[in-house]
Amino acid sequence: MKHHGKKTKDARVKTRAVPAEVIPFIFQYLTWRDGYRSALVARAWRDAHRSILDPASPMQVGLHWRASTYEGESWDDILRSLSPNDTCFSSQYAPQLAMVTVSGSSHHLRRPAGWDKLFNAIQSRHLLPTSCAIVCMYSDFGIVASHAHGSHYDVTELENADLEDMAVNITVGHFPNTTVQILEPTKHDIRDGVSTLALDAATNSVLVYSTNGAQCDDLVRLITRAHPTANVVGTILPFTDRCVPIATRQLVVGPRNAKPTAVTHPSHVCIGFSGRTASIPFVSLGFQIISPILQCEQMRTRRHPYFKVLHTFESVAAVSPSGRATSITPIQLLQSVPEASGNVYLFKAETAEEIAAFVAAPHAVHLERAVCIYDKQHGIVFSQADAESGEAPWREGMFGVFCVQNAAAGQSDLRQALALARTAVAGGTVLGGLTYPCAARGEGFYGEAQVEAACFAEAFPDVPLAGVFSGGEIGPLAMPGGGLAPDRLVELQSYTTCGALFYHR
C-alpha cells in the first residue's frame, strides 16, 4: 500500500553536515559578501565566521589593504566598469574605509551629482558594505595609484600631463582591532578650538584633507596640540573652476541605531585611527647646500600689502674655514640657481660650530629652518615674520646656510626616509602606504618619470600605494637626509613629499 505525499526510505536524501573543523577553512575562499551570507546557514557556520574575524585567527589570509586602478575616456565609462570581482571590492573581510582618488576631466565632477553617481554605483552593485566609510578626492595634478596583478601591485604615478582622459584609484582597508573616526570640521569648528574636534584620546594617526590652506594650518595646529604623539599626514586639494574636490559617504549613527548613509562635500576631513593599526611618516625634502657658512650682518623690516611683515637680508658675512669673514649681499650667493625667483631655505643657529656640524652631516643635526623668497630681478632675499611671535626668522649676529632643492637630493632623501620607515615597522604587518608629493615634483622635478613610485616599490615590494599630487603637503617637518625634526613638528609644507606607511602592530 502506497502512502502518497511521503517519500519511501530509498528515496529519502541523506544530508551530511560539513564537519565543524572544516568550516573555517572554507571562509578563506569567500569574499566578505559570501562570508556574511554563509554565516546565516547554521550556528556552526556563524561561530566559525566569528572566529576567523579575530585578528589572531590562523585563518586570516591575504592583505587587509587592497587597491584597484581604472582608466577611461569618461567618468561614466569608469563607473560602468566597476565590478564586485575587482581586487578592491573582493576582500575577505568587510572593509571599514575606502579612499577614492581621481584626476583628469574635472568637468564630470563639477557638481555633487558626479560623486553621487559613484556612490549610487557602489550601493546598487553592493560593491562595499553600507558600514564602510568612503572618502573621495580630486586632484587636477594627478594621482599615485596601484595596479593589482594577483597579490602583486605595480605602483605608478599618473600625472595630469600624462593622462589622456580620467584615472581613478580605489583603495580599501580592513583594520582589525582598530577604530576609524571621520570628522568634517567646519571653519567655525576650527575657529572655536580643539574642544569641537572629538577624536578619540587614543588616536595614533590622523589623515587631514582640506580645500583651504589657511584654515588647514589652524586645523593641524589644533590636532597636534590635542594629540602630540599622533602621526599627522595629509594634503591640500585646491578647488578647480569646474570641480568639487572632496566628497564623503558614511553611516550616520544616531542615539538608537544607525541611520541611512549621508553624502557630504566638506571643506575639511579628518580620519583618525586608534587601536592596533598605526602609521609611520616618511618625508622627502631634497636640499643641497649652496652657500658657505654665513652670519647675518644687516636685516631690515618692511611692510607689504600681501606678505604683511617682511624681513629683508641686506648683508651677510661669508665665514671661511680660517675664520675670516667677507661681507656680501645674499642675492650674490644665488647666482648658481637657474630660476629667476623662487624659494631658498635657510638653516640657522646661534654659533658657527653648530652650522659646521650641520654641513658635515645634515641628517644627524637638527637646526631650525626658515623659508626665504628670492627675486634676482629686484636683487632681494626676504622672509616673512614668524607667524606665532612676529619675530625675525634670522636675527643679526646669527649664523646659517642657504639650501635649494634638487632631484638627486630629493631621491636620496626619499630612499632614506623609506628605509627609516621600514626599520620602524619591523615586527609589524605592513598594510599599505599613502603619499602626497608636491605638484612641483614628479617628472618635472626629477627629469624622468616614476622616480618616487620606483623608490617605494624598491623599499616595499608588492605593497599598494595611493595618493594625489598635492597643492600643499601636510606632515612632520622634513629635514635633509630623509629624517624628521626631533620634536616631530607637523606643518603645512611645500616642495616636499609627505606620506605615511600603515601597519598592524
N, C-alpha and C positions, 0 to 999 in steps of 0.2 A: 504494500500500500504506500503510495507516494504522498509525501507531505508537501503540498505546494507552498511556495514562499520561503522554504528553508533549504539551505544548502546541505547536500549529502556530505558525509565525512571526508570522502575523497576530493570533493570539490572545494572544501574549505582551504583558504590560503593562509599558510602559517607566516606570520610576520615576525622576523627576528630583530630584536633591538640591537643597535650598534653598541658594542662594549664601551662602557663609560671611559675607560682609559684611552680609547682611540679617538674619542670626540675632540679633545683639544688639538690633536694633530690636523684635523680637518680644517679648523679655523685658520691655519697657516695659509691656506689656498683660497680664502674668501676675502672679498673686499669688505669694507665697513658696512655697506648696504646689506650684503648677503649674510654677514655675520650677525647683525641685529635681527634679521628675519629668521635665521636658523635658531637663534636663542629662544624663539617662541615655540619651537617644536615640542619640547618637554622640559621637565625640571633638570634632567641631567645635562641637556644642551645649555640651559640657562646658567647652570653652575659652572660649566666648562667655559662659557663665554666670559663670565665674570672673572674667572681665574686667569685667563690669558690677558685681560686688561691690566692685571697687576704688572708694573714695570719690572718686577723681579722674576716674572714668569719666563722659563726657558723657551716657551712657545713664541715669544716675540721675535719676529724676523723682519728683515728689510729696514729701510730708512724711515724715520718718522718725519722727515722733511723731504718733500717731493716737488718737482717743478716740471712745467711744460712750456714751450715757446711756440707761438703761432705767428705766421706772417701771411698777409693777404692784401688784395687790392683795396678792400674796404672793410669797415667795421662790421657790416652785415655778413660779409664773406667769412670773417674770422669767427663770428658768433655761431654761424651755421656749422662750422667745423668742430665745435666743442662736443666731446663725447664722454660718456661715463667710463669708457675704456682708456681714456688718456691717462698718462702716468700720474698727473697731479690729482686726478679725480678717482683713482682706483687704489687708494692706500688701504692697508689692512685695518687701520684704526681711524675712527671718525676724527677729522681734523678740527682743531679749535680756532685756527686763524688762517685766512687766505689773504695773500697780498698780490694785487694785480698792478703791473706797471705797463704803461702804454706810451708809444711815441709814434709820430707821423700822422698826417691827415687830421689835424686837430679839429677841423670843422665838423667831424662826426660827433664831437663831444661839446659842441658849442652851447648846448642846453642840457639840463639834467636828464632829458629823455634819452640821450645817448648812453649814459650809465645805466638808466633804468632798463634798457634793452638787455644789458649784460645780466643784471640781477634777475630779470624775468626768465632768461635762458637757463640760468643756474637753477632757479626754482622749478621751472616746468619740466626739466630733464633730471631733476634730483641729482645734480652734479655734486652738491655739497649739502651736508645736513643743515637744517634750519638754525641749529645752535652755533654754527661756525660763523664767526665774525669775518667780514670782508672789508679790506681797506684798499681802495683803488687810487692810483696816482698817475698823472700825465706829466711828461716832460717833453718839451719841444726839442731838447738837446740830444735825446737818445736814451737807451736803456742798456743795462748789463743783464744778460739772460743766460739760461742754461737749457741746452737741448738734451733730452733724455734718450739714451740708447741702452735699453735694459736697465741694469744697475749702474751704468756708466753715464757721466754727464760731460758734455763739451760746453765750456764756458766761452761766451763770445760778447764782444762789445758791439752793439748796434747803434752807431752814431747816426744822428739825423741826416748828415750828408750822404750816408751810405744807404739810407732807406728809400726804396722806390715808392712804397705805399705806407703800410702800417705794420707795427710789430707789437706783440703782446706777450708778456711773461706772467704766468700764474704760478705762484709758489704757495704751498700749503704746509702746515705744520701741526703735528700732534705732540703735545708736551706732557709726558707723564708726571704726575705729582706736581703740577705747576698751575698756578692761577694766572690767567691772561686778562688784564683790565684794559678797556679802551675808554679814554676820556676825550671830550671835544670842548676844551675851554674856549670861551669867547673872549673878546678883548676886555669885556667888563670883569670876567673872572680873573684875568691876568692882572688887571688894574687893582682888583680888591685884595690880591695876595694869595699866599700859599694855602690858606685855610680852605679855599674852594677846590684845590687840586687833591681830590681824595684818593690818591694812590695808596695801596697797601703799605703799611710801615716796613714790611719785609721786602719791598721791591728791590731787586738787584740789577735790573736792566730796564731802560726806558728808550723807546724809539719815538722821535719827535718829527712830525711833518707839518710844515707851515707854508702859508702863502704870503706872509708879511714878515720881513726881516726885523724891523724894529720891535714889533710885539713878540716875535720869537725870541729875540735876545733877552727880553724880560722874562719870558716863559722859562727858558733854560736856566736863568738865574734862580727862579723860584724852585724849580725841580732840584737843582744841585744843592740848594740850601736845605731843602727838606730831606733829600736822600744823598748825602755827601759821598757815600761809598758806591752808589749805583753807577753803572756804565750807561752814559747817555750819548746816543748817536742819532743822526737824522739828516734832514735836508730841507732846503727852501725850494718850493715848487712855484715858480712865478706864474702869474696869470698871463695867458696869451690873449690876443684880441678876439679869439674865437673858441675859447675852451674853459671848461670848469675843471680845475686841476686836481681836486680831491673829492672822493665820494666814499661813503661807508654804508655798510648794512650790518646791523647786529640785532640780536634778540633783546627786546626790552623787557626787563624783569620787574614786575610790579610787586606790591606788598603781599599779594596772594599767590600769583603764578606768573608764568611767562606770557607775554603778550605777543602779537604778531611783530615780525621784524620791522625795524624802522630804517628808512633810507635817508641819509643826510648829506649835505655838501658843506662841511665845516671849513673854517679858515685855519684851524689848528687841530691836530690829532696827536694824542699821546698813547702809546701802547706800553703798558707796564707788565713785567714778568716777575713773579715771586714763586719760589719753590726750587725744585731740582734742576730746572732749566735756567742757565745763566749765559752770559756773553762776555767776551774779551774784546777790547777795542784794538784796531790797527789803524795807524795814520801814516801818511806819506807826505813829506814836506819837499824834499829835494833842494836843499840850499847849498850854494857854492860861495865860499868866502872870496870877496873881490877887492878887499882893501887891507892895508896894513892896520896895525892897532892904532886907534885914533883917540884923541882926547878933545872933548867939546870945549872950544875956546869962547865962542860968542853965539848966543841964541837970542832971537827976538820973538816977541809975542805980537800977533796981529789978529784983527777981527776980520771975518769973512762971512758974506751973506749965506753961503751954503755950508762951508766946513766949520762955521762958528769960530772957535778959537784955534788959531794956527801957531805952531812953534816952528819958525824957520831957522835952520842951522847956517849961520853966516860964515863961520870959520872954524876949522878943526886943525889939530896938530897931529901929523903923522909921526908916530913914535918908532924909531929904528931900533934894531937889536942892541946897538951900542948905547941907547938911551937918549940920543939926540932927537929933538922934536922940530919938525918943519911945518910951518903954517901953510894951509891950502884951503881952497873953497871946496865944499863937499861935491859939487857937481863935476869937478875935475876928476874925481875918483870913479865916475860912472861912464867915462868915455868908451870903455870896452863893451858896455851894454848896448846891443844893437837897437833896441826900441827907443824912440824919441821921448817917451814918457811912460810911466808905469809905477809899479811898487818896488821898493827896495826895503830890505828888512835889517833892522839894527839890533844886534845883541849887545847888551850893556852891562857894566859892572862898576863898582867903586874903585877898583885897582887894576893896573895894567897886568899884574900877575894873574888875576882871575881870567882876563881876556886871553892871555898867552896859553893858559891851561885849556881853555875852550878851543883855541885854534889848533892845539896839538891833538885834542880828542873831543870833537864836538858832541859825540854820542854819550860821552861819560860825564860831561859837565853841564849842569843846568844853569842857564842865565835867563833873566827876563829879556823879552824882545818887544820891539815896537815896530809897527808898520809905518813906513815913511812913503811919501809920494814925491816923485821927481819929475821935472819938466825941463828938458835940455834947452828948449827954445827960450824959456824965461830964466834959465840958469838958477833954478830954485830946488831945494830939497826941504820938505817940511813934514811935520807930523801933527795930528790933532791932539788936543788936550786929553788927558786921561779922563774917561767918562765918569769915573767914581769921584775923583778928587779935584779934577781940573788942573792938576799939576803938570808941569812939563815932563814929557816922557824921557828926556835926556838933558840933565842939568849941566850947566857949565862946570867943568872940572872932572866929570865922569868919563870913563873910557868905554870903547866899544869897537865893533867891526861891522861893516856893511856886507850883506849877503844878497844874492839873487838866486832864483830857481833855474835849474836846467834839467834836461832829460836824464842824463847819466845819474845825477844825484837823486832824482825822483825815483828811478828804477831801483837804485841801491837802497834807498830808504824803505821802499815798499817791501823788498825782499827781507830786509832786516826786521821790519815790523811784523811780517807774517811769520818769520822764524820765532820771534818773541811770543807771538800768539800761540804757535804750535807748542812751545815749551810750557806755556801757562795752562793749557788744557790737557796736558799729559795725564793719563789715567781716566779721563772722561771720554764720553762718546760724542764725537763731532757730528752735529746735525746739518749745518749749512751756514752760509755767510751772506751778509748784506753789505753793499758797498755804494758809496756816494762820491764819485770823483767829480771834481770841478769841471764845468763845461769847457774850460780853457785847457783841460788836459786831453787825453785821448791821442789820436793820430797827429793832431796839430801840434801838440806839445812834444811828443816823443819822436816824431818824424817817421813813424811806422805804426801799423795798426795792431791791435790786440795785445799790447805790451802788458797792461795790468791784468788782463784775463789770463795770459800765459803765466804770469808770476803767481797768481792764486792757484791755478791748476798744478803748477810745479810743487807748491807747498802743500796743497791738499787735493791730491788726485781723487777724482770721482765724487767730489763734494759739490753740491749745487751752490751757485752764487747768483744773487739777484740785486738789482738796484737801478738807479737812474743817474744820468749825468745832471749835475746839480747846479742850481743858481745860488748856492751858499751852503757850505758844509758844516754840520754840527758834530762836534766830537771833542775828545781831550786835546788840549793844546799840543800841536805837533812840534817835535824837536828834531834837529838834524840827526841823521843816523838811524831814523826809524823809531826812536824812543819817545816816551811820554814825559811831560813835566812831572817831577816828583809829587807835586800837590794835586795832580790829575785835574787841573783846572779845565772845565768844559767851556768852549767858546763857539760862537758862530764865526767860521773862518772862510778864507777864500784861497784859491790856487792850491788846494790840498786834495787828498783823497782821505775820507773818513769812513771807516767801516767797522763791522762787528762780526765776530765768529761765535755762533751759538753752539752750546754743547750741553750734554746731560751729565750731571755730577753723580 
